[in-house]
Amino acid sequence: MKEKRELTVDEAISLLPDRNMVHVFVNSGMNALVGADHSLKSIIEKIKDAESLQLGGAMTISMGHGLAIFPKGAKYQSDLYFVETDKEALDKLDK
């Protein structure tokens, strides 16, 4: 991916792994990533409620977390969610 790319809700959902739990990174605000598993259902809710959905940058994609969720009202990097993605689905979408 070379430039910012907005995603639709359906595109974002199509990138999620096919299992009940999905790994998510957030920036702790102290230049450290913190990761945790979230239910697939809760991530889909975050996607549907998001202000913006984007493909992540090269670093997050290389870490297998190529979906960036910008919640409504997000002001800081620490407000964003970097969500685990299915590599094949991401490769298909990001031709």
C-alpha positions in Angstrom: 0.0 0.0 0.0 1.4 3.3 -1.0 -1.3 5.8 -0.1 -4.1 6.3 2.4 -7.0 4.1 1.4 -10.5 4.4 2.9 -12.5 1.2 3.3 -16.2 0.5 3.3 -17.7 -1.4 6.2 -18.0 -4.5 4.0 -14.4 -4.3 2.9 -13.2 -3.9 6.5 -15.2 -6.9 7.7 -13.9 -9.0 4.7 -10.4 -8.5 6.1 -11.1 -10.1 9.5 -9.8 -13.6 10.3 -12.4 -16.4 10.3 -12.5 -17.1 14.0 -14.2 -15.9 17.2 -11.3 -13.9 18.6 -9.3 -11.2 16.8 -6.0 -9.6 18.0 -5.9 -5.8 18.2 -3.1 -3.4 18.9 -3.5 0.0 20.4 -0.8 2.6 21.0 -0.5 3.1 24.7 0.3 6.8 24.2 3.8 6.2 25.4 5.2 4.9 22.1 4.4 1.3 23.0 1.9 -1.0 21.4 -0.4 -3.0 23.6 -2.1 -6.0 22.2 -5.2 -8.0 23.3 -7.7 -10.4 21.9 -11.2 -9.1 21.2 -14.3 -11.0 20.2 -15.1 -10.9 16.5 -18.5 -9.5 17.3 -17.1 -6.6 19.2 -14.7 -5.7 16.4 -17.6 -5.8 13.8 -19.5 -3.4 16.1 -16.4 -1.1 16.2 -16.2 -1.2 12.4 -19.9 -0.4 12.0 -19.6 2.5 14.5 -16.3 3.9 13.2 -15.8 7.4 11.8 -13.2 6.1 9.4 -11.8 2.7 8.3 -8.5 2.6 6.5 -5.8 0.2 5.4 -2.9 0.5 7.9 0.6 1.6 7.0 3.4 -0.7 5.9 4.5 -1.4 9.5 1.0 -2.5 10.7 0.5 -4.5 7.6 3.8 -6.3 8.1 2.7 -7.1 11.6 -0.5 -8.7 10.3 -2.7 -5.9 11.6 -3.7 -4.1 8.3 -7.0 -2.6 9.4 -7.0 0.8 11.1 -10.3 1.7 12.9 -10.8 5.4 13.7 -13.6 5.6 16.3 -15.9 8.5 16.2 -14.3 11.5 18.0 -10.8 10.0 17.8 -8.2 12.7 18.5 -5.0 10.9 19.3 -3.0 8.0 17.8 -3.9 6.1 21.1 -7.6 6.2 20.1 -7.0 4.0 17.0 -7.4 0.2 16.7 -5.0 -1.7 14.5 -6.8 -5.0 13.8 -5.5 -8.4 12.8 -6.2 -9.1 9.2 -6.3 -12.2 7.0 -3.3 -12.0 4.7 -5.0 -13.5 1.7 -8.0 -11.2 2.0 -5.7 -8.1 2.4 -3.6 -9.1 -0.6 -6.7 -9.4 -2.7 -8.0 -6.0 -1.6 -4.7 -4.2 -1.8 -3.6 -5.1 -5.3 
